[in-house]
């Protein structure tokens, strides 16, 4: 039985932070390669892949080679704020995980990759010995709600909260 659902070519955004399915990622976009990518994603309703950097930097340095993990998460833009023509603020939502089969760097420095989308993991219940961690997460989210409501900020978590699933709690 295959662990893949389909193959597709997507733009890749290597970052020093990870994005997981159902996670939220806030990004400030200012490099031309990513400004163009975001405009295209917004125009087409498409997304891009977020992978964690292993070597190199997030901001392009001419001649520098970057390396990144071969498993990432597909991101879809949920909020788009063109603060200036050369500065966008975006909020992304993590969707499906993928594995990079091959990648290429375009002339403008944007990396594209042929990726195989992975099937979703089967949810695993939080074992009894780890339930206190799940309860602490619930308290943290409640605290965020209380503090965020006071300043009008959105939580970095999307409902439904799945405190009984290991993958979500992790």
Secondary structure, DSSP 8 states (H G I E B T S, - for coil): --SEEEEEEEEEEEESS---TTBEEEEEE-SHHHHHHHHHHHHHT-EEEEEEEEES-SS--TT---EE-SEEEEEEEEEEEEEETTEEEEEEEEEEEEEEEEEEE-TTS-EEEEEEEE------B--GGGHHHHHHHHHHHHHHHHHHHHHT---SB-SS--TTBHHHH-
